[in-house]
């Protein structure tokens, strides 16, 4: 017959009246360690939602950069974008738009480069299954390793947007809240990196389709070619098949000769194929 063991009672009986209070020196060490924990990285125990600290920003935290520091930051950020981010994967080139749009994968790479953690809070939600209306307002906090909030971003999405008109009503909540989070993440990333001069946002919601009327401005990059060839290999699609697609849609004989915008459209096609 199995007998339940009360470990707590057993421990108390063995210890008797023994005082287990830490000695003063150890108690101070414990308190010091607790003070050093960045509470901004913690979640509310009951709701599991992120609760940022409301302490005021000190003068030292609000001190701006010098001109030299600002220039160095911008130069390094531009170098990171030009070296690491891939067109069509991390940002999208949209016909008739002056600036590319920053995509979720690009935002995540930038935050990783800056050493920032994203924490999400749903600040407002409407969920009406009877009429099929869902709306979410999401705030994203970007936090450094000290637990200091370095930037915030806001994203809103609802099921009445045109792109969700034909979706199944019961699949909408998850789709809409994910889009809200993505928009908030992009907004926060643009803010913390001062990237509004290089990228826009929300255009990632558009369906990037081949457009033969758009004149090719920039040729496909080597990074795009390599990425395309990796996708071709992973999906067992031959270069000949891709070349036929290029001839049919753009009247260009080889994928290595298409424009960067066309490459972005082709990569989007692959991503859609992988999601099916």
N, C-alpha and C positions, 0 to 999 in steps of 0.2 A: 504494500500500500504506500502510495506516494504521500509524502508529508510536505506541506508548504513551509518554507523557511522564511521567517521575517528577519531579513538581514539587518534592518535598522535596529530592532530590539536586541538582536544578538550582539551587535557592535556596542550598543549602550551598556549591556550587561557586562561585557568584557572590560570596558573602559572604566566603569564605575563612576567615581567622582573625579576622575582625572580631568584636569583643566586643559582643553585643547585650543584655548585662545592663543594666537601667535604672539611671540614675545615682541616687545616694542619695536626693535630694529626691523624685524620681519614685517610687522604691520605697516610700518612706514614704507617699506619697499613695495608691498602690495598696493598701497594707496597711490604711490608714485606711478606704478605700472598701469593702474586703472585710469589715472589722469592722462596717460600718454595714448590711450586707445582713441582713435579718431571716431567719435560717436556718429559722425556723418556717414560712416560706412555701415551703420547698423540699421536694422529694420524694427518697426514697431512689433512687439511680441504678440499682440492680439490680431492685428490686421495684416501683418507681413508686408505692409507698404512702407516705402522709404519715408522717413521723417527727418528733414534737414534741420540742423540746429538754427536757432533764430538769434544767436548772439550777434551784436553789431560788429561790423568790420572795423578793425583798428586802423590807425593812421599808417602803420608799417605795411599792413596788408593792401592798402589802397594806393601805395606809392607807385607812380607810373614809371615807365622805362625812359632811359635817356634816348636821345636821337640815335646814337650809335647802337644801343641795344635794340631799339625798334627796327632799325635797318637790318641788323644781323638776324633778328627773328624772322623778318619777312623774306630775307634772302635764303635762309635755311629752309623755311617752309616751302618756298617756290622750288628750291632744289629737290626737296623731298617729293613734291607733287610731280615734277617733271621726270624724276628718276624712278619712283616706285609705283605711282598710280598708272593704271592701264585704261586707255580710252575704250569705251564700250563695256567695261567691266566695273570700274570704280567711278567713272563719270561718263555721261552720255552727251554726244554732240547732236544737237537738234537742228534740223534745217530751219533757216530764217531766224535763228536765235543767236545773238551775239556771244553769249556766254554759255558754256556747257553746264549741265546740271549735275550736282554732286549726288551720287548714289550711295546706298546704305553701306556697301562694302568699302567704298572710298572713305566714308565718314569713320568707319571702324578702324581703318588703317591709320588715319590721321590721329585719332584719339590714342591708339596704341603708341604711336610715335611721340606724342606729347606726354605720355604717362598718366593719362586720365581715365577714371572709371565712370561709366554712365549708370545713374540710378533713376528709375522711372516711377512716377506717381500719377495715377489716374485721378484728375482733380474734378472731373464732372462726367457723368454718364447718363444716357437715356436709353432704356431697353424696353421696347414695346413690341412684343411678339404678335399681338393681335393685328396691328397694321403694318408690321414689318419695318419699323423705323428704329435705327440704332445710331447713336451718336456718342463719340468719346472725345474728351479733351484731355490731353496728356502733357505732363511737364517732365522734362528730362534735366537732371542736375549732373554737371560734370565736376568730378571731385579729384583732387590730387592726393598723393600718398599721405599727406598730413591731415586729410579729412576736410580740407577747405574747399568750398564750392567755388569753382573758377568761372562757371558760366551756366546759364539756363537756356532751355529751348522749349517752345510751345508748339504742339501739333494738334489739329482738330480734323476729324473725318466723320462723315455720316453716310448712311445707306441710301440717301436720296441723290447722291452724286451720280452723274450719267453712267459712269463705268460699271456701276453695280446694278443697273436696271434689270438685267437678265439673269442675275444670280439667284440661286436657291435661297429662300428667306432664312433657312436655318443655318446656312453656312456664312451668313453675313456678319454676325457679331465678331467672330474670330478674325475675319478678313479686315473689317473696319478698324478694330482696335490695333491690329498690327500696322496698318497704314498710319494711324495716329501716332504710334510710337516712332515709326520711321521718320515721319515729318518732324517730330520734336527732336529726334536725334540729329537730323540734318541741320535744323535751325540752331541747335546748341553748338554744333561743330563749326558752322560758319561764324558764329559769334566769337568763340574762343580762339579761332585761328585767324580772325580778321580776313576772311576769305570771300567776302561779298563782291570784291572786285574781280575775282577769278571764276566764281561759280554762282549759279542760281539754284533754286530748289523748287520742288513740286512738279517740275516738268517731267520728273521720273515717272509720274503717273500716266503720262501719255504713252500710247502704243507707238513705238518707233517702227515705221514702215519704210520700205524702199521708196525713194522719190526720184524718178528719173529726170524731173524738171529742175532739180537743184544742181547747180553747177558745182563740181568737185573743187573744193578750195585747198584742202591739204591731203596729200597722199597717205595711204595706209602706213602706219609705223611698223618698225621691226617687232615691237612688243605685241602689237595687234596680230601680226602675221604668226608669231610664235604661239600666241594664245589660241588663235583660230586652228592652227595645226594640232595643238593639244586636244581641242574639242573634237576635231575630225577623227583623231586617233581613238579617243575615248568613246565616240559614238559609232565607230566603224563606218565612217563616211569617207569615200575616196576623194582625192584632190580633183579628179576628173568630174565627179558629181558636183562639187562646189563650183568648178569652172563653168559647167553647164548652167548652173543657177545664175552665175554672174552674167553670162551671155544673154540668158533669157530676160533678166530683169534690168540690166544696165548696159547691155551690148558691149561688155568688156570681157576679153578672152580669158583672163586669169585673175584669181582672187588676190594675187600679189600686186595687181595694178589698179585696184579699186581705191576709192578715197577713204579717208578716215571715217566720214559719216556713214558711208556704205558698209564699212567694216563693223561699225557699231550696230547697224541694223542686222547684219548677218550674225553677230554674236548674240543679239537678242533672240533671233530665231532659234539658235542652239539652246539658249536658256529655257525658252518656252518648250522645246522638245524634251529637255531633261525633266521638266516638271510634270509632264504627262504620264 
